[in-house]
Amino acid sequence: MAMDTILDVFFEKVFSKLPRGALVSRYKREELCDYFGTVIVGCVGAEQVTAQEAVGRTVCAALRYHAATRDANGNVCLKGKFHDILYVVAKLAYDWELQDSHTVTRLLRDLHACEDTFERLTVGAIVGTRVSHLLSGWKSEFADREENLQALEYFLRHADGQRLVFQAKQGPGLGKQAKDRPRRFADVAMRACGGLTAAAMALDVAKVDTLLLLLRHGATIQFPDRESVDDARATPVDVVLGKLLDFRERFPGEPFPEETLACLRVLLRVVPSAADSALLRHCPDVILGLAGQDGAPLVPLCRLGVTPPELKHLSRCAVRHQLHLAWGLPKGIEALSVPHALRRYLDLELD
């Protein structure tokens, strides 16, 4: 078709002549994304194609070009513009809300095959665009942290809908995860961040909105190389409690940071019990004595193993576990024949 011809000619005659670093700058990638948008609008008006079909063809044309140059180089990505074009069409797919999950997941597979991570799609939703630029030397395709968060949800939805998993390669920054089982999109380790999962990093920097989004999609929180006070593996609850203890030591009498407390509340919605906390074993009196401004314990006694946990909470954990195994988080919750308030509870909206 004419549109496919236009795109293939563009890549063969125009894009191939550009310098290798032509897409390093974000404004150059934005210009190319705008050009593709113009082609899409023109083809929708001139051909009998929908906007969704036109966007899908544009993404597929970029994937074909990337695959052709990679295959011609012994199945090794040439990086530079040959790889950066994938981020241009990732932004294009998000901007036009491409619904073709098969095409979106092809894009995600190609990104992971070359980078072994999704840092450029996830870090901006956690620390914002300025810090992510400092971490990776790459300016996010998306304008700010809010848009990064919306884009992360977009790619999560497509990856989970297609039951997409990725096998990590051996390399620096991954620790023992390199030989681990295949991981879902939300759980792919971030090399530049010490092999943390996205949810672990969101918890570490107390970004509760990103943490909640990832946990709603069944993400796991893993700190691969972090140990607690007795050399045991630090649990996610240990990480938050450690931050609170450190804050209290440095600022006695001051109220705890609300962002950290919000992360703790969300975290307690997904763990059946915090009784395995290494800090609880090491200094139980200190942990049991942690209280908010109103005097209420920060971690309910029923979550610390002092009293039996609530049946309702254990049921939520069990239901979510089964939905996660069936790739039903969070979409499958809406299909359950339970009251709306209970669906909100299962979807981690309520304590």
C-alpha positions, 0 to 999 in steps of 0.5 A, spaced: 500 500 500 502 507 498 503 508 506 507 502 507 511 504 500 512 511 503 515 509 510 519 504 507 522 509 502 523 514 508 527 509 512 531 507 505 532 513 502 532 519 508 533 515 515 539 511 512 543 517 510 542 521 517 548 521 522 548 515 527 547 520 533 541 523 529 536 521 535 540 522 541 537 529 542 530 529 545 527 534 540 530 531 534 526 525 536 520 529 537 521 532 530 521 525 527 515 523 531 511 529 529 513 527 522 510 520 522 504 524 525 503 528 519 504 522 514 499 518 518 494 524 518 495 525 510 494 517 509 488 517 513 485 522 509 488 519 502 487 512 503 481 508 506 485 506 513 483 508 520 488 512 524 489 506 528 491 502 522 496 507 520 499 508 527 500 500 527 503 500 520 508 506 522 510 502 528 511 496 524 515 499 519 520 502 524 520 495 527 522 492 520 528 497 519 531 496 526 530 488 525 533 489 518 539 493 520 540 488 526 540 482 522 545 485 517 550 486 523 550 479 525 544 479 529 547 485 534 543 491 534 547 497 531 545 502 537 545 509 535 539 512 531 538 504 529 535 503 536 533 510 538 528 509 532 524 504 537 523 510 542 520 514 537 515 509 535 514 508 542 512 515 543 508 515 537 504 509 539 502 512 546 500 519 543 495 515 538 493 510 544 495 504 539 490 499 541 494 493 537 497 489 543 501 485 538 504 490 535 506 494 542 509 487 545 513 486 538 516 493 540 517 491 547 520 485 545 525 488 541 527 494 546 528 488 551 532 484 546 537 490 545 537 493 552 535 487 557 531 492 561 526 497 560 529 503 564 528 508 559 520 507 560 520 506 567 525 511 571 521 517 569 515 515 572 519 514 579 524 520 579 521 524 574 525 527 567 531 531 570 533 525 575 532 520 570 537 524 565 542 524 570 541 516 571 542 514 564 544 520 560 537 520 556 532 525 556 525 521 557 520 521 551 515 524 555 514 531 558 514 530 565 513 525 571 505 525 570 506 523 563 511 518 564 506 515 569 501 514 564 505 511 559 508 506 564 500 504 565 499 504 557 505 499 556 503 495 563 496 494 560 499 491 553 504 487 556 500 484 561 494 483 556 499 479 552 502 475 558 509 478 556 515 475 559 522 476 559 528 472 560 534 477 563 541 476 560 547 475 565 551 482 566 553 488 570 547 490 575 543 484 575 546 480 581 543 473 581 537 475 577 541 474 571 539 466 572 532 467 574 526 465 571 522 469 566 520 476 569 513 480 567 514 487 564 513 490 571 519 486 574 524 487 569 530 489 573 533 496 572 541 495 571 543 503 572 539 502 579 543 496 582 538 491 579 532 493 583 525 492 580 521 498 578 516 497 584 523 497 589 525 503 586 519 507 587 518 504 594 525 506 596 524 513 593 517 514 596 513 515 590 506 512 592 503 513 586 508 509 582 508 504 587 501 503 587 500 502 579 505 497 579 503 493 585 496 493 582 499 490 576 502 484 580 509 487 581 514 484 586 518 488 590 525 486 590 532 489 593 537 483 590 543 485 594 540 489 600 541 485 607 538 487 614 541 488 621 542 480 622 545 479 615 538 476 612 535 478 606 531 485 607 524 485 606 520 491 603 517 492 610 524 492 613 526 497 608 520 502 610 521 501 617 529 502 616 527 509 613 522 511 619 527 509 624 533 513 621 528 519 620 526 518 628 533 518 630 535 524 626 529 528 627 526 526 634 519 529 635 518 531 628 512 527 624 514 522 620 514 524 612 507 523 609 510 520 603 513 514 607 507 513 611 503 512 604 508 507 601 507 503 608 500 503 608 500 501 600 505 496 602 501 493 608 495 492 603 499 486 599 503 483 604 500 477 608 504 479 614 510 483 616 512 478 621 518 475 617 521 482 618 528 482 620 528 488 624 522 485 628 526 480 630 532 484 632 529 490 635 521 488 637 520 493 642 522 499 637 518 496 632 512 495 636 513 502 639 513 506 632 507 510 632 504 516 628 502 523 631 495 520 634 499 514 638 496 509 633 501 503 631 504 504 624 504 497 623 498 494 626 499 488 631 495 483 627 500 484 621 506 483 626 504 477 628 502 479 635 495 478 634 492 473 628 491 477 621 484 479 619 481 474 615 479 479 610 486 481 608 488 474 608 482 473 603 485 479 599 492 476 598 489 469 596 484 472 591 490 477 588 495 471 588 490 467 584 488 473 579 496 474 578 497 467 576 492 468 571 494 474 568 488 477 571 491 483 575 488 489 575 483 488 569 480 481 572 478 484 578 472 488 575 469 481 572 468 478 579 461 478 582 462 482 588 460 489 591 464 495 588 467 497 595 470 490 595 473 490 588 476 497 590 479 493 596 481 488 592 484 493 587 488 496 593 484 502 593 483 501 601 486 499 607 
